Amino acid sequence: MSGRRTHIVLIGFMGSGKSTIGKVLAEKLKRPFVDLDESIVQQEGMSISTIFKEKGEDYFRIVEQNVLQSILSQERPIILSTGGGTPCFYDSMDIILSHSFSFYLKVGRKTILQRIQGDKLRPLIASKTKQQVKQFIDMSLQKREHYYLKANQVIRAFNSPQQVANRMLYYLDKKNV
């Protein structure tokens, strides 16, 4: 399996398990795992929250797309975990589709809420009440699902990271990726 020659990109809403499952998949495929947000933090020298606060979301989205393009233009195949909004801005989803095989890790609102409630490191929800977070999830999922569904494969991500990664391997083999 480690002979595969394409990047694998994980997309989905915050809390869908992209980073956790991505690390498991990278280990199984014996290839590097890259977290897009961590790459942005490294490049910018500040946290995502600080970027949002000091420079705004528009600036962040431009940097995000530039870093995405740079990572996916590298030759060595990787597993890349994106931010929840990455595929929804500019032509980032087109970049993902043209440079990788993508999985949409689909989970429901209840699961998302359980996973992200109270997470102060997520700038889009850090200061929201539980009710506001529910509304944000509903509104954002409605806007973003259109982009997420463009992924090469939709996979439900309710099970353990190992089980989800094993299903991903099944789809990769089935599609000869």
C-alpha positions, 0 to 999 in steps of 0.5 A: 500500500505504501507504493500509492502515488497520490495525496489523500485529503480529508475534508469535513466539518470541525470535529469530524475526526480529520486529524485523528483519523488522518494520523491513523491512515498515515501510519497504515499507509506509511506516509507523512501526515500533514495538518493544514492548520498546523502548517499555517500556524508554522508559516504565520508564526501565530495561532489560528485564533490569533490570525482570525483576531488580528488579521481577519478571516479573509486573510486566513482563507487566502493564506490557507489556500496558498499553503494548501496549493503549496503542500499539494504541489509536492511530489511525495504523497501525504495524508492531509487534514484540512480545516472545516472551511478549507474546501468552501473558499475560493477554488480550494475544492478544485485544487483538492480534487485536481491534486488528490483523492479526497474523503469527506468524513461525514458526522451528524450535528449531535456528534459534532456538538459533543466533540467541539462544545467548549473548545476555546481554540476554535475561533468560529465558536470560541465565544458562543453559547451551546445554543449558538454553537448548535445554530452555527453548526446547522447553518454552516453544515447547510452552506458547506455540505455542497462543497463536502459532497464533491469529495471523491468518497463520502465516509461516515466517521462515527466509528473508531479512528481505526475502523474508519481508516480501514474503511478508507483503505477498502475504498482506496483499494476498490477504486485502485487509488 
